[in-house]
Each structure stands twice: as structure tokens, then as C-alpha cells.
């Protein structure tokens, strides 16, 4: 019997085959020079089996539009929500596909060894589809493992299972949606804004993603909160007891007051009395909790904060350490070790290290006490070291060391201390201070990334009094929040369900590479002019695409698909309809993006895109083809094929003398307004309420739009100007419309 085994990457295939063959595998070449083939014999299913192990390089198949829909100008972007798509093999992966097709012909079974997460399951089904196209009835098995170690791989081959279609379906739904949404908005934004802002954006790809945009939104929201923040003064009373080189500061129970006079009154009362009565002295044990077992989110955050490495680099190194068999699978939501997990062996391995080896030995002597979190993905344990090594260099060594130290810390004891709290009273006002004595550092001895400092105070006795060395009234100001760090951003993405632990780092890198955000001092995220302009433009449309609601709803639906509680086709249809409607609104109100970007880019919008029809959509330019007085003349009209408005504008119409002139009009809608109209620069325009417009202030001020002739352009027209007799849009005469005009010769 011959079995084809396929892993997600070549390193994984090499190491897994090495473990299963006990180092006796033979290597040969496949069609792809990056994906080798390893062969060995082993005992499986009570028989001798010839095993062939190879790999893919991540996703083998990707969703693509068909035919003309692939071209940026091949269709209107709105059509991409319904355009046909297929999942096919990109040209750069065809050699890998050919290897699978060749090898499966000689095999009787297929074992999938991809990573045990959503993406891995989907990649597994891509492999299955390629193989079943060649051999329809091939038997398929799924190997489940969390680390590439002898014990884990042996257990996986002995407990082969079936691949999970629900999980793969969820990834297919997300992938197709990301293609449709991303392509539609990216083409719309890029093609429009490159024309409207040719000086600043002519050569830029202005991409959109339903995860990257809420991620950008978090950065913009924090930046605007800082920009709009107005510091507010407050006052507080500070009491100090300073002698013998120990300065003890007491905190006011009222904390602070935002009015000076009341604080001044309290201060005068306290300052007059001055004697402090010690009301209560409480001493009790205090603990500093050891960290929870390590999950992906925490690894990304701590890598950014403690190791000064961005999340993408941290995860890239962690995956490399995983394929080398040094740590467990680094993409996990679990922060609790199973009870049956053999922690003792893992701690024992680390006793060999010259730096933390003695501490690991102490953990074994004192007893292993892992702290338990509350999250489990039912697939992988927390991230932990699986093998001892001391020959790593650079960032690989830093990440491995962090994983080891975090693991030893989470199975250790909490740091122990003794806290003393002292409450005093001065003329009825209460003040408090705390002292801390550290008794045992415990986990802090190995976890060098956290500190816990002792705080020495004087010895105080209940019922006694003392005279503070100083009583002050201090004026301070509230301060704005800080800009977001990468760790802050990951926390917000996790909290609001934007992406998954496997994709957070990629979304952050995308908004950086698109120049939507930059880094201040290489730590804090700042929105770029393009990024903040896009967010403000979409927000001004009336729906907040930079907010997490839409994407969070999808992520929840994907979880339900994985659990078999929702139909993938239903979720796909609902989400396409939701985003299609959002896209329609974006088309109608595209001028709001132009206006927002113009403010931040310091460039006035230009190009034909500034002609909008009465539907507030870009008008299309056509040319009169039929013979007649207007042959060859160009004009603008509504772009809709059905339910089009009656917008019409000659391209060469002479500008009106009233261009950009402001006037007053009724604030009601066009169908209900009172027909009030008066020029704003007329002497009697001050709100006397002529023409049925209502009393002073009961009307709106407008500006005549920049467009020439009838209709309007960017910014729309006025609401309710005085009606003259309707004139034909072709010949300019009264008494008929352009549809019945005898000179009508347009196609």
C-alpha cells in the first residue's frame, strides 16, 4: 500500500517525515525545487506502508474573477459583487500542483498534515480537490497535531481523523467576500481618486479591505480624540510626611476637583488644622499574579512591547521555531493547559540552560502550579517550548527565550509581598497611602519583562497623630490619551472581532505599506493624510465603514459556519447584499470622499468626476452621433440604465455669471419647499421672510454650484430656487422638453 502525505510547508514535511521514519527517509525532487519529496516505509493500519511525504507552500488555490472582470476597466466595480468567480491555481504554484497530480496516481490513500487551524483546513481541502480530480475515490485522512515532536506526530498518525468541511467552508466564504469587496472598493477608490487628485495620487494603489479599514479606523479615531482634546484644569490636595530620607505621600480621598474655589476651601480648613490623626493601619499579604499561559494575541502584543519587534516579524520567527520542532504551534486562542498535559518533562528540559536552568530546577522542587485562563480553541494548547536548544542567534533567540521564560513563569508561583495601607484624617478630610514589602519574587526571577518595586513608608500606629511636613494645593490638567501602539491596536482588533489571531499582523502591515498610517518614534501609530481623508470621507457619507460593526458581524457568522450552525451559502448571500448596498451609497456620495481628501491632501479636486447627476452619482459623458445641429457635441447625463434621473448638461455650456454666488432657499425638501429664494448679497436678504420663506433664520444658505448650465455638479444644486417656465434641454425654447424636441437627434 502506498500513501501520499502532504504538509503545509517544506520544513514541516521534512521534519515530520524525519520523525515518522526515525531519520531514515530518502529525498527526491518534485517539479517545484522548493517542495521536496521524502519517502520511507513504516507500519500503519496493521500493514507495511510506503509513505511519500511532500508539501505545498500555503494556499494552493485562490479565488479569481473570470474573463473581462479581471481587468480594472473591464466592468463597473458594482458588477464585481455578482461577477462569476472560480478557485484556481496561480501560475507560480502550478509545479506544486503537478507534483501532487503525479504522486497521487500511484497512491491508495491521502493524509493531510497541514496546520490545524482554519487556514490549514482550507489548504487541506485544496489539496484534496486537486488529488480527487485525478483519483476521485482516493481515501482521505486528517492528521491532527499541535507541535512537531516525536510524541505529537506519533499520536497524530495513530489517531487519524476526517477533515472538517465546515471549517474549510468558512474560509471559502471569507475569501470570496474579501475578493469581491476588496476589488470593488479598491478599483472604485483608485480609478476615481487618481483622476481627481492627479498631483498626489496618480501613481498610488488606494486599496480597501473589510479588515484593514476598521484597523485604520482605530488609528484615526485615537488621533482625532487627541486632536480634539481640550485639557481641563483640576485641583487636589497633597499631604507629605518626609523625614529620615523617606518621603510618604498621602492621596486625597476626593482625588480631585474641577472647580478651584471648593478645593481652596478644603485646603484652608486642612492647612489650618494641620494635625493628622492615624485612623487605620492595615497590613495584609499581597500577590502579583504570574502570567497566563501564552496564546497568539499575547505573543504578538508582548513581542511588540517587550522584544521591540513588530507582530509580523514575531509570528514569522515563531512559525520557523515551530517547524524546527522547538516550540508548539504558535497560532492558538488557548490560555489553559489540559490537566493531562505533561508539563514536568517540558520544565525538566530547560534545567540544562545556563541562565534559567537553576530556576527550572527550583520549579520542579517547589511543584508545578500552572495558572489557568478561560479560553480554549479545542485544537491547540498554549504556546510552549517543546525542545531545549541553546544555539539560536538574533531575533530567533529572543523569541525562543521569551517563550521559555513565559512558560516557566506561568507554571511557577505568584510573587508574594506584604502591603500596608494607612488612612489618616485632617480636619475631616481623608487621605491614604500604601507601602509594599516584597517577600518572595518567585516568577519574577525568571520573567525579566515585568517589575514589582517595594515601597517603603514610615511606621504608623492607629490612634496617634503627626504633623505632615507639607500640605499643598496642586493645580494640574487632564491629559489626552496616547497614540496607539501596535499592542494597543491588536487588543482593539481582538476585542471587536476584526480578523483573527492569524491575520492581525497582516492587516497592520497592509495599512502601513499603503501609507495609510506611519509610526512616530517607531512606536506610535499616526494616520497619514490619505488614511485620515478616506476615513473621514466614508464617515461623512452617513455609514461608518471605519468602524468594526460590519466585519465583526461577518467574523461571528464564520464561527457559526465552523460550528455547523449556519449555511455558508446563506452567509455569503447576506454579506454580499450588505456590502453591495454600502457600495451603492459610496458611489452616490463619492464627492464626500473628494472633499475630505482635499482638506488633508492640500490639492483641489479636478477631472470630469466633478460632474454629478441629480442622483448624486458621477454623470457619464456621451457624444451626439445623429446628424443635426448638435452632431459631435458632447454632453453629460445620468449613468443609470433604469430609473435614470433627467439630468442633462452640455459639456461646452458657457458658465453662468452667478457661479459660486450664494443665495437663501427654503430648508424643506424639493417636493415640499415653499419656493422662497433671495440672493445672499442683496440688501434685503437679512431674514425678512419674503416669498413665504418664514421669519428670520427659517431658511438655508446655499452657493450656486460650479457646474455650467442646468443640473449641477459637485456639491449639488440649491433647494428651491424660483421656478421659471421649463425650457427644452436641446434647443432652449419653452413649451416642450428634449424628448419631444424637433431637433432631437441624439443616440
Phi, psi and omega in degrees: 000140181237136185233133174266127177247134182230124177257173184278334180217160183296319180301318179296317179299317181298312183288322179294315179296325177297321179288315182293327182267358185057040175084010185249025180280154176251137183256140170220171186270147168257188178293329177266127181290346181268350185234096184281169177241131181241131183236143179195163176255148175202167178267121181211137180057040177062030177207163176281131186232139173267117184259132172243122183244126174221194186208165166254188176232068185083214182295131180270330182237149177222153177283138177217153173285157179265149170053229185295339181294343178288331183282140183299326180255014183282343180198166173291138182305331179298330182292342183291342178288341180237001183293148178292140177232152175227154177257113186224172183270122176298155185301324183286353179247006184296330179293323176295317179298318179297322177299314179299316182297321180290314186290324185291335180300330183265002188250158181254347181208160180230128177244126180267124181242029179286167180302145184270067173217186183302309182297319179298320179295320179292319176298321177302316180289332173295318176297316180300315182298318178296316182289321180289337175294333178268319183225092191304318189261022179298137177284135185239134178230157180239124174268130182244125184206158181241352179204151181264075176234163183302315182296315183292317181290322177297316178297321181296317182289336179274345183233048181298142185233189175262146174294151185258106184294324182302317182294318178295321179300321180299320179292321178298318178299312180297318182295316180294318178297316180299322178295309184295310183295312182297316182293316182298308183290323181294316178295316179301308182296312186294309184296322181287309189286334175295326178281319185287329180233068186296332182287321187259331191237010188298332183244019184255141169273119184253085191277159175227140174217142185289350171258319184293329184287315172299327177297315174299321181301321178299318181294315181295318181301316180292319180299315180293325177299323178288316181298323184270356184290134176242114182299143183238127180288146173216165183230147177213164179252130181241128180246132181235146176231097192240111172198166184052036179063021176237117179255115181254122179255131179259135181268138180287135181294335177279353179067290181199158177234142182266008173236135187287318187301310178301321180295322179298321180295313179298319181297316180299320180295313182293318183292331179287321181286305175070325181289129178257125178262127180280107184276322187207137173231116182238126176242132181207157178296148177221140181243147168251117189291138172292158183290157173288156173308149193278125171248179186296315182302315182292323177297316179296315182294312182289329175299321179288315185282315189264324184262353181058040176236140179290162187299322181297315180294318179302313183289326178298316180291319180299320178294323178294317178297326179294312181293338175276357178080018184268329177225166179284176183302125190274003178248094183212146176262001187274133174231035176217129179281136174299150183299326184278001184292133183275084181284330185299318180297320181294320177293319182301322180301325186278355178292346181281344186284139185289336182270307183250009180299317180295323179294319178300321178297320178296322178300318178297321181288319183280342181105137181275121182230080183293136173284141184251128173273199182235005184248138175210129177269004178060021181231316185228148174282175174300159180291131182207160177289142180248344181208144179281140173208150176223023182240023177275159181230159171060220184292333176298318178295321181295316181291317178298316179300318179298316180299317180295310182297321179295318179298311180298323180293317185288343177258008181265194176262154176297155170290140184243139179214183179226119184254135176246127178247128182241124176252132178234162179231130174232108178054039176090349178266138186259142178221153184220148171218164180226145172237155182221130174243123181272125183263314180217123182285328179048245187300335181294342178292330180255333184267084187287359185271357178231152178234153174215106188261139176289153178227113183270135175231169178289167175273122181242145179241135180301142177087341180272169181230163177207163177258115177301148179286337177204144172230119185232148168258120188248133175258129177224179179231150171293151183240150180290156175293161177281157169299157183287139168268172178297322178297319177298317183295317178297320178299317179293319178297319179293317181298320185262007175071034179266111183072192178232174179300338180278345187240352182306311184298322181294319180295321179294318179296326181296313182291337174285315183292332178278000181066023174284332177222161173224179181246132175262127183057024180062019182229311190262136181278129176239133176289141173280172181298319179294317181297311182290326178295318178297314180298313181294323179297313179292321178298322180292344178288341179112347172236145190258087181288343178275358179266157191280358191304307184300311183291322180297323178297318178296314181301323178294319178297323179296321176298319180292326175296315179302324181275000180076017184262351177224147179279128182303319181296322179294316179297317181299314181297315181298314183291323177297317179297319180299310184286330176298318180294319177299319181294321178300316179297321179299321178296317182296326187245028184300333181298337179291328175293317179302314183296317180294316180293324179301325180294323184266335182270350183057040177220131180285137178301146180217178176095170183292347183293353180275004176263113179246142177278185181289348175274000183067027174250155177302128178282153178261148180261127180236168179235135178293123183259324184291151180292143181159187183294340183252013181305130179085353181279139182261149182210164177250144175211169179300140183277349183288143177273332175233153182052040180286148175280175184265025180298136176209136179206122174292138181293330184256018180298141180289140178293146179283153175293344183262010178306131178068010178277132183276148176213166179258138179216164181295139182283351181286169179294168185300322184281345185236003186286164187268008178071014177296137178204134172201139178293139183292335182265007173285151183295332184260025185270015190272025172097027178284345173081052178272161174065025178078019185278352181094170181291179186309131176084359182272028179213169185251151178261132181233171171236137177298127184294164187286339187295157182267142173072204187284156175100259182148168180228214181310135179092349177078176180261183179281153177268109170079058169280169180295133183276128169260175176297141183290136180247154178294139180282355181255301185265345178085002180271155178276164172101350176205171180251175182294334180293327182255009182293133179294342180266006183294113181224028183271148170284000000 
